[in-house]
Amino acid sequence: MFPSLEIKLKRFEELERQLQDPDVLSNPSKMVDIQREYGGLRKLATSVRTFKQLQDDIAVAREMLESESDPTARNYAKEELRSLEEQHDVLQVELEDIVTAGDSITRGGLIMEIRAGTGGEEAALFAGDLFNMYSRYVENQGWKMELMESYPSEMGGFKEIVFSVAGEGAYHQLQFESGGHRVQRVPETEAQGRVHTSAATVAVLPEASEVELVIRDEDLQIDTMRAGGPGGQKVNKTESAVRITHIPTGVVVKCQDEKSQHKNKAKAMRVLRSRILEAQQRQAAEERASQRRTLIGSGDRSERIRTYNFPQGRCTDHRIGLTLYKLDQIMLGNLDELVAALLEFDRQERLKGGVE
């Protein structure tokens, strides 16, 4: 058994106990966080427990085979042992895949931020296209999406849009979307029919719970203000917008989409936790880089990771050298081939570095 899986199993068992604790049951917000983490670990814990049970059953079957003299009983024990060993081998491969995938496979939720880059209004339109692409992919996967914050542009795109995604495997599958996305096409604003290059950046942040990341009240500076931009008189005339600054790290989050200040604060805290956790994970990844460097997963937003070339119907992921001539399908949210290729590349890189 891999040490990292034992640690996760112990954490799952601890969460099981907490879910029976009266103090937890009487605290709805804490209960939700624990249930979210519990749900993310449940499938893994079940597999680990099944694997351990199979090891015990195999040991018993071998003892029976060695001690049995009756030919019929021996044949039965032999068949039973063969079946158990087959199940054991299949599950061992599954657990190896879980270990090589790292923590991402047990983390369900994420927060995605898409920002328009160079290219003016066309970049904002492209940011909107990326949002639509990911929205369709999320819908195809049966996950849940929630809008956190948005700043629309004049022509219908987004200067910035932030949303959360919840569902089994969501973070694991979308974790490598962070970075610079470049588009080459004739913009709607171009009268001469010339191809322009614009860009947008995507950041995928792991959703962090209060249980996982404790933020002290005294480390926060909370400011309220009137919301700006579209939203009607009620939004603009009340101080519903919230800006939270995490003093130790300097991370600043603003949320104004909701009419309720309380709801805006809750959303802003979710984004704040995720940004701080992402920064911690990025630092840890940089510290490990001297031991194992992978071409994907750096999370560097300035790194150009993908080009969407509309005239040629081509989408190229520069990190793994994959080019697909099915851009129309990709923009409709059919990202399975891209996602699978990135995950497999990362898996092979992790295997080269050794399984913990």
C-alpha positions in Angstrom: 0.0 0.0 0.0 1.2 3.5 -0.9 1.9 5.8 2.2 0.0 8.7 0.6 -3.2 6.5 0.3 -2.9 5.5 3.9 -2.8 9.2 4.9 -5.9 9.9 2.9 -7.7 6.9 4.4 -6.9 8.1 7.9 -8.2 11.6 7.0 -11.4 10.0 5.6 -11.9 8.0 8.8 -11.4 11.2 10.8 -14.0 13.0 8.8 -16.4 10.0 9.4 -16.0 10.6 13.1 -16.5 14.3 12.8 -19.8 13.8 10.9 -21.1 12.1 14.1 -19.9 14.9 16.4 -22.8 17.0 17.8 -20.7 20.2 17.6 -20.2 19.7 13.9 -23.9 18.7 13.3 -25.0 21.9 15.0 -22.7 24.1 12.8 -24.1 24.2 9.2 -21.2 25.9 7.5 -18.6 23.5 9.1 -20.9 20.6 8.2 -20.9 21.6 4.5 -17.1 21.9 4.4 -16.6 18.5 6.0 -19.2 16.9 3.7 -17.5 18.3 0.7 -14.1 17.0 1.7 -15.6 13.7 2.8 -17.3 13.3 -0.6 -14.0 13.9 -2.4 -12.3 11.2 -0.4 -15.1 8.6 -0.3 -14.4 6.9 -3.6 -10.7 6.6 -2.8 -11.3 5.4 0.7 -13.7 2.7 -0.6 -11.1 1.5 -3.1 -8.3 1.4 -0.4 -10.6 -0.6 2.0 -11.5 -3.0 -0.7 -7.9 -3.5 -1.6 -7.0 -4.3 2.0 -9.9 -6.7 2.2 -8.7 -8.5 -1.0 -5.2 -8.8 0.5 -6.7 -10.5 3.6 -9.0 -12.7 1.5 -6.0 -13.8 -0.7 -4.0 -14.8 2.4 -6.9 -16.9 3.7 -7.5 -18.5 0.3 -3.8 -19.5 0.1 -3.9 -21.1 3.6 -7.0 -23.1 2.6 -5.3 -24.3 -0.6 -2.2 -25.4 1.3 -4.1 -27.2 4.0 -6.8 -28.8 1.8 -6.3 -32.4 0.7 -9.7 -33.1 -1.0 -9.3 -32.6 -4.8 -12.7 -30.9 -5.2 -12.1 -28.5 -2.4 -8.6 -27.7 -3.7 -10.0 -26.9 -7.1 -12.6 -24.6 -5.5 -9.9 -22.9 -3.4 -7.7 -22.6 -6.5 -10.5 -21.0 -8.5 -11.4 -18.7 -5.6 -7.7 -17.6 -5.3 -7.4 -16.9 -9.0 -10.6 -14.7 -9.0 -9.3 -12.7 -5.9 -5.9 -12.2 -7.5 -7.5 -10.8 -10.7 -9.6 -8.4 -8.7 -6.5 -7.4 -6.7 -4.4 -6.7 -9.8 -7.1 -4.6 -11.4 -7.6 -2.5 -8.2 -3.8 -2.1 -7.7 -3.5 -0.5 -11.2 -6.4 1.8 -10.3 -4.8 2.8 -7.0 -1.4 3.4 -8.8 -3.3 5.8 -11.2 -4.8 7.6 -8.2 -1.3 8.0 -6.6 0.3 9.3 -9.8 -2.5 11.8 -10.2 -1.6 13.4 -6.9 -4.1 15.3 -4.7 -6.0 16.6 -7.7 -8.0 13.4 -8.0 -9.6 13.7 -4.6 -10.4 17.4 -5.0 -13.8 18.0 -6.6 -14.3 21.8 -6.7 -12.5 24.6 -8.4 -12.7 28.3 -9.1 -11.9 29.4 -12.7 -10.9 33.0 -13.6 -10.9 34.1 -17.2 -9.4 37.5 -18.1 -9.1 39.3 -21.4 -5.5 40.0 -22.4 -4.0 41.9 -25.3 -6.4 42.6 -28.1 -8.9 45.1 -26.7 -12.6 44.3 -27.4 -11.6 41.2 -29.4 -9.8 39.8 -26.4 -12.9 40.3 -24.3 -15.0 38.5 -26.9 -12.5 35.6 -26.9 -12.7 35.5 -23.1 -16.5 35.2 -23.5 -15.9 32.4 -26.0 -13.7 30.5 -23.6 -16.3 30.9 -20.8 -19.0 29.4 -23.2 -16.6 26.6 -24.1 -16.0 25.6 -20.5 -19.7 26.1 -19.6 -20.6 23.5 -22.2 -17.9 21.1 -21.1 -19.1 21.5 -17.5 -22.7 20.8 -18.6 -21.6 17.7 -20.6 -19.9 16.3 -17.5 -22.9 16.8 -15.3 -21.1 19.2 -13.0 -22.5 22.3 -11.3 -21.4 25.8 -12.2 -21.9 29.0 -10.2 -21.1 32.5 -11.3 -18.9 34.4 -8.8 -18.0 37.7 -10.5 -18.2 39.2 -14.0 -17.2 42.4 -15.8 -18.9 42.4 -19.2 -17.5 44.3 -22.2 -19.5 46.6 -24.5 -19.8 44.0 -27.3 -20.9 41.1 -25.2 -17.6 39.6 -24.1 -15.9 39.7 -20.7 -13.1 41.8 -19.3 -13.1 39.3 -16.5 -15.3 36.5 -15.3 -15.0 34.2 -12.3 -17.0 31.1 -11.6 -16.9 28.0 -9.5 -17.3 24.4 -10.7 -18.3 21.5 -8.4 -18.5 17.8 -9.3 -16.5 14.6 -9.0 -13.2 14.9 -10.9 -13.8 18.6 -11.9 -10.5 19.9 -10.6 -8.6 16.9 -11.7 -9.7 17.2 -15.3 -9.5 21.0 -15.7 -6.3 21.6 -13.6 -4.1 22.1 -16.7 -6.2 24.9 -18.3 -4.3 27.6 -16.4 -2.2 29.8 -18.6 -2.3 32.0 -21.7 -4.8 31.2 -24.4 -4.2 32.8 -27.8 -6.7 33.2 -30.6 -6.0 33.9 -34.3 -9.1 35.0 -36.3 -10.8 37.8 -38.2 -12.4 39.9 -35.4 -16.0 41.3 -35.7 -14.4 44.7 -35.3 -12.1 44.2 -38.4 -13.5 45.8 -41.6 -10.6 44.7 -43.9 -10.9 40.9 -43.2 -7.4 40.6 -41.7 -6.5 37.9 -39.2 -5.7 39.3 -35.7 -4.0 37.7 -32.7 -5.6 38.3 -29.3 -5.2 36.6 -25.9 -6.9 35.7 -22.7 -5.6 34.2 -19.5 -7.2 31.3 -17.5 -6.5 30.5 -13.9 -7.8 27.3 -12.3 -7.8 27.5 -8.5 -8.5 24.5 -6.2 -11.6 25.3 -4.1 -10.3 25.5 -0.5 -12.5 24.7 2.5 -12.5 26.4 6.0 -11.3 23.0 7.3 -8.4 22.9 4.9 -7.3 26.5 5.1 -7.8 28.6 8.2 -7.9 32.3 7.7 -7.9 34.5 10.9 -10.3 37.4 11.1 -7.6 39.7 12.3 -5.7 39.1 9.0 -8.5 40.5 6.9 -9.4 44.0 5.9 -13.0 44.2 4.7 -14.3 47.2 2.8 -17.8 47.8 1.5 -18.8 50.1 -1.4 -21.5 50.7 -4.0 -21.4 48.2 -6.9 -20.3 49.6 -10.3 -21.4 48.9 -13.8 -24.8 47.4 -14.9 -27.1 46.0 -12.3 -30.0 48.5 -11.8 -30.7 51.1 -9.2 -30.9 48.9 -6.2 -27.4 47.4 -6.8 -25.8 50.7 -7.4 -27.4 52.6 -4.6 -26.6 50.2 -1.8 -23.2 49.3 -0.4 -23.5 45.7 -1.5 -20.0 45.3 -3.1 -17.3 43.8 -0.9 -13.5 44.0 -1.1 -11.5 41.7 1.1 -7.7 42.1 1.5 -5.7 39.3 3.1 -3.0 41.3 4.9 -0.2 38.6 5.3 -0.2 37.8 1.5 -1.6 41.0 0.0 -4.3 39.0 -1.9 -7.3 41.2 -2.8 -10.7 39.9 -3.9 -13.8 42.0 -4.8 -17.3 40.7 -5.3 -20.3 42.8 -6.4 -22.6 40.5 -8.5 -25.1 39.8 -5.7 -27.5 42.4 -4.3 -26.8 41.1 -0.8 -23.6 42.3 1.0 -23.6 39.0 3.0 -23.7 36.9 -0.2 -20.9 38.9 -1.8 -18.7 38.5 1.2 -19.3 34.7 1.3 -18.4 34.5 -2.4 -15.3 36.7 -2.0 -14.1 34.5 0.9 -14.4 31.4 -1.3 -12.3 33.1 -4.0 -9.8 34.4 -1.4 -9.2 30.9 0.1 -8.7 29.4 -3.3 -6.2 32.0 -4.4 -4.2 31.6 -1.2 -4.2 27.8 -1.5 -3.2 28.1 -5.2 -0.2 30.3 -4.2 0.8 27.7 -1.5 0.6 24.9 -4.0 2.5 26.8 -6.7 5.3 27.5 -4.2 5.4 23.8 -3.3 5.6 22.9 -7.0 8.5 25.3 -7.5 10.4 23.8 -4.6 9.9 20.3 -6.2 10.9 21.5 -9.6 14.6 20.6 -9.2 13.5 17.0 -8.6 10.9 16.6 -11.2 10.0 19.2 -13.9 6.9 18.7 -16.0 6.0 20.7 -19.0 2.4 21.2 -17.8 0.8 22.3 -14.6 3.0 25.2 -13.8 -0.1 27.5 -13.5 1.9 30.4 -14.9 -0.7 32.7 -16.4 1.9 34.4 -18.6 2.9 31.1 -20.2 1.2 30.7 -23.6 -0.3 27.2 -23.5 -2.7 27.0 -26.4 -3.5 28.6 -29.7 -7.0 28.6 -31.3 -6.6 29.2 -35.1 -10.0 29.8 -36.6 -9.0 30.2 -40.3 -7.4 26.7 -40.2 -9.9 25.2 -37.8 -6.9 24.2 -35.6 -6.3 24.0 -31.9 -2.7 23.4 -30.7 -1.6 22.8 -27.1 2.1 23.9 -27.1 3.0 22.1 -23.9 2.5 18.6 -25.3 2.7 19.3 -29.0 -0.8 18.2 -29.7 -2.7 19.7 -32.7 -6.3 18.9 -33.4 -8.2 20.1 -36.5 -11.6 20.1 -34.9 -11.7 23.7 -33.4 -15.5 23.9 -34.0 -16.1 20.9 -31.8 -13.6 22.2 -29.1 -15.4 25.5 -28.9 -18.6 23.7 -28.4 -17.2 22.2 -25.2 -15.9 18.8 -26.6 -12.6 18.9 -24.6 -12.3 15.2 -23.8 -9.5 14.5 -26.2 -7.4 17.5 -25.0 -8.1 16.8 -21.4 -7.2 13.1 -21.7 -3.9 13.9 -23.5 -2.8 16.4 -20.8 -3.7 14.0 -18.0 -1.8 11.1 -19.6 1.2 13.3 -20.2 1.2 14.4 -16.6 0.8 10.7 -15.5 3.8 9.6 -17.5 5.9 12.5 -16.0 4.9 11.5 -12.5 5.8 7.9 -13.1 9.2 9.0 -14.3 9.6 10.8 -11.0 8.6 7.7 -9.0 5.4 6.8 -7.3 5.1 7.7 -3.5 
